Amino acid sequence: MLLELEARKEPSRSMLYLTPVIAVLLTMVFGAVIFTLLGYNGLAAVREIFITPAIDIGRWPDLGIKAAPLILIATGLSIGFRANVWNIGAEGQYIFGALAGTGVALLTWDMEGVWILPLMCLAGIVGGMLYAAIPALLKIKLEVNEILSSLMMTYVAVQLLYYLMRGPWMDPEGFNFPQTRLFSDSQLMPEIGDTFVHIGVPLAFIIALIAWFTMSKTVFGFQVRVVGAAPHAARYGGFNKNRTVLLSMLAGGGLAGLAGVFEAAGPFGQMVPQFPTGYGFTAIIVAFLGRLHPIGIMLAGVILAISYVGGEIAQTTLGLPNAAAGLFQAMMLFFLLATDILVKYRLRFGSAAPGGAK
């Protein structure tokens, strides 16, 4: 007996948008079962991770701060994914952009002015773009798989961060701790009112809306969609595939780098070795959970932010391990991919005839 996948007719749009909801629900159900088997209160774990952060108003600022980098990075990744350009190294671009912004902060540490923070953001965007340009050019010029090259460059960025924190950029007054100087007031993200929410949070949502307009209303967005869906038609239509690859990678790297500056100049207030938090990898889940659509990405970013904040709550209230949030996020991606397959294909059992014929 052979188990085969048979393509269905084009699935309805409602089903494609329903599967992320099903994936989240399945994650909650199976997560409760798994943690119950591990000796924890599974239902309480699901409540603390998925429900408590959403209904506790006091936690909403934390959700915004966590969601902002995820939305920014996922929005950039979605542009490449729509063009079938698989940038898996956003974590490295996020780190490198943050380092570029930190470099500006250190150079202007004894200066003041409203121009410093925008310059840091610009440096972060350029840094992320330059770091993403390397796997893009390797793909264009040498046909190197961008999945592998962009992923491996993440580890280069991490080691560069460690070197700078323990060497040239170490705070001379930091008692030999591997960290930079604390950013000055001119280098920090302004906070909104009396909250801890910095201005980067609403900017992330605004940038996602700009990306929605760009992808749906401009020639560039149409070009990206055509190159991804029908590359032969794109070639006959005069669209340059290599240019689309480069531009989509630069867009992903630039937004990842900007997210890095928002984090360095926001919650961290300096650069430290603990800066890599996995946002670049989690943003891949956000992009697919949001169906590569900026509006969906905003919702998915909030959901994943809930899992981060809920994971921290569950550690305190239930004693769950630090990896609990990561487990739920991994299950969410698994169930999303599984439900997508079942929507697009049907399982069919068949038998193999002698000689290998079916």
N, C-alpha and C positions, 0 to 999 in steps of 0.2 A: 504494500500500500504506500502510495506517495501522497504527500501533502503539497498542494500547489496553490499559488496565488493567482487568481484570475481577476483581471482588471474589470471594475464596474464601469457603468456609464458615468459621465461627468457628475460628481457628487454635487448636491445642492449647496448654495452658499450658506444656508442656514445650518446645515450639518457641519460645515467647516468651522463655523463660529461656535457651534455647540460643543465640539470635541474638547476645546480648552476647559470648558466648564466641567465636563465629565472627567477630564484628567485631574482637575483639582479635587473633585469629590472623591474619586478613587484614591488619590493620595491621602486624603483624610481618613478614609475607611481603613486602608491597608496600613497606614502609619499607626493608627490606634491598635490594630492587631499586633503589629511588630513590637511596639513598646510594651504591650501587655505581656507578650511572650518573654520579653527581656526582664520582666519583673516590675515594670513601672505601671502607673495608672494610665493606660492608653487613651481613654476618653479625656482625661484631664490634660494629657499632653497635647492632644489636638485642640482642646479648648484654649489652652494657654498660648499655643503657637499661632492659631488661625483666628480665634474669636476675640480674645482679650485685647490685643493691640488695636483691633478695628472699632471696638466699642468704648475703649478707655480714651476719652478726649485728651487726657494728659499725655498720652503716647503719640498723638497725631504729629506733633513737631518732629519726633524721632522718625516717624514714617516718611515725612517729607524729605528729611535729610538723607535717609537711606535710599529713597526712591529716585532722587535726582540723578546721581551718577549712573544708576542702572538704566534710566530712561535715556539719558544722553548717549551712553555707549551703545545701547540696543538700537537706538534710532540710526546711528551711523552704521552699525553692522547690517541693519535691514536693507540699506541701500545696496551694499555689496551682495547680500544674499539674493536679492531680487535679480541681480545680474549674473547669478551663479558664480560669484566670486566669494570664496569661503575664507574670510578673514577670521582665524581662530586666535590671533595674537593680540586681541584688544587689551588684554591685561598688560602686556609689555608696552603698548602705545600709551596706555593710561599712566604707567609708571614714568615713561620717558617724557611725556608731556608735563607731568608734575615736576620732574627734575628740571626741565627747561624753565618752568615758571619759578621754581625755587632758586635757580641760578640768577634770575633777574632780581628776586627778593634779596639775595645775599649781596649782589652788586649795588643795590640801592638801600641797603640796610640803614645807613645813617642819613637817609634823605626822607623828605616828606612831600606829599602831593597826591592829588586825585588821579594823576596819570600813571602811577606806579602799578596799581592793580590791573587796569586794562592792559598795560604792557605785559604783565605776568600772564594774563589770559591769552594774549596774542602769541607769546612765546610758547605757551602750552599747546595751542592749536598747531603752530608751525612745527614744534617738536614731535607731536603725535603724527602729523602728516609725513614728516621726513622719515620717521621710524617705520611707518606703513609703506612708504615708497620703496623700501628695500625689497620686501617680498613681492611687491607689485612689479618692479622692474625685473626681478629674477624670473617671474612668470612670463612677462612679455618677451624678454630677450632670450631666455634659456629654457623656457617651458618647465621651470621648477614648480612643483606643486605648492601653491600658496598656503595650504593647510599646514604642511610640515614646516615650511620656512617661517611663517608668521608665529607658529607655536614655539619653535625653538628660540626665536628671538626674544620671547618673553623671558626666558631664563637668563639671557644676556643682560636684559634690562634689570632684572633682580640683582644680579651680581654687580652691575655697575652701581646700583643703589647702595649695596652693602659696602663697596669700596669707598664711595664718596662719604658715607656716614662715618666710616672708621678712619678716614684719611683727610683729604683736602677740605671737606665741608664740616668737619666736626666742630662743634661749638667750643671755642677756646675757654669759655667760662662754664662749661657744662660738666665739670668734675669727671672728665674722661668718659662720659656716656656717649654712645654712638648716635648723635643727633645734631641737627643744625641749630643755629640760633632761633629763638622764638621770633616769629614775624612781627613787625611793627604794626601799629594801627592802620597805616596807609597800605599795608600789604594784606590785610585780613578782609574777608568777605563781610560786608555790612549786614547786620542782623535786622530783621523786620520787627519794628516795635519792641515790645518787651519779651518777645519769644526768643528761642535759640535758633530759629529758622533763618538761615542766611539768604541773601538775595539770589543765590544760585538755584534755589529750589523753584521759584516761579519761572526763572529763566529757562530751566530745563524743560518745563512744560511748553513755554513759548517756542523754544527751538524745535520741539517735536511737532508743533502746529505748523511752523514754517516748513519743516521737512514734508509734512503732509501736503501742503500747497505745492511745493516743488515737485514732488513725485507724481502728483495727480494733475497738475495744471501746466507744467512746463515741458518743453521739448526734451530737456535732459532727463526728466522722469520717464517720459515715453521711451526714450532711447534705452534707458536702463531696463525697463520692463521688456522691451522687444529683444534686446540682446540676451536676456536671461531666458525668455520663453521660446524664442525662435531665432537662434543665431544665424541660420542661413537666410531667413527673411531679412534680418538686420543687415547682413552683408549686401544683399541685393538692394536694400533701401538706402544704402550709402552710409550706414552707421559704422563707425570705426570701433571694432571690438576692443583693441588694445587701449585706446583712449578711454573707453568706458571702464575697463578694468582699473586703469590708473586712477581715474577720477573717483570711482566708487571706493577704492582703497584709501585714497586721500581723505575722502569724506568721513569714513569710519575712523581713521587714525586721528583726524583733527578733532572730532567730537570726543573721542576717548581721551585725548590730551587735555581738552578743556575740562572734562570731568575730573581729571587728575588735579588740575589747578584748583578747581572748586573744592576738592577734598583737602588738599594741602593748606589752602588759605582759609578753609572753613573749619570743619571739626578738628583737624589735627593742629593747625596753627603753626606748623613747622614740618620739616621732613624727618622721618624716623625709619628705622629698618622694618618696623611693623606696618609700613604703609601699604604693601600689597595685601589686599583683603579679598581677592577673588572676584571683585566686581566685573572684571573683564570676561570671566568665564560664566558667571551667573547671568550676565547680560545676553548671552546666547540663548538661555532658557527664556528670558524675557522677550527676546525678538520673536521666537517661534510661538510662544504662548500668546503673544499679541498678533499673530498671523502676519508679521512683517509690515503691519500697518501702524503708523504713528499713534493713532487714537487707541488701538488695541495695546500698543506698547506702553502707553501711559497707564492703562488699567493693569496690565501685567506687571509693570514696575512697582505699582502699589502693592500688589499681591505678594511679590517676592520680598518687598520691604517688610510686609507684615510677618513673613516667615523669619526674617532676620531678627526683628524686634521681639517677636514671640519666642524665638529660640533663647534670647537673653532672659526673657521673663521666666521661661520654663527651667532654665538653669538655676534660678534663684528659688522658685517656689516648689519645684518638683525634684531638683537635683539631677535633671537630665544632662547628659554629656554635652560638651561644646559642639560636637559633630551632629547634634540632632537636627538643626536647621538644614545643614548640608544634605542629610539623609532625605528629608522631606523634599528638598529641591531636586535631588536626583530622581526620586520617585515621580515627581511631577513631570520631568522631562521624559522619563520612560513611558509613563501612561499617555502622554501627549503623542509620542511617536507611535505607540501601539494603537491608539484609537484612530490616528490618521491612516494607518495601514488598513485597519478594518473598514474605514469609510471608503477608501479608494480601491480596495481589493476585497474579494470574497474568497474564503477558504474552500478548496475543492479537493476531494479525495479521489485518487485514481490509482490504477495498477500499472506496473511496468510490464510490457510484453517481452517475450524472449528476444534477445538481440538488442535490447535497449530501446526498442520502439514502444510507443505508448498506445 
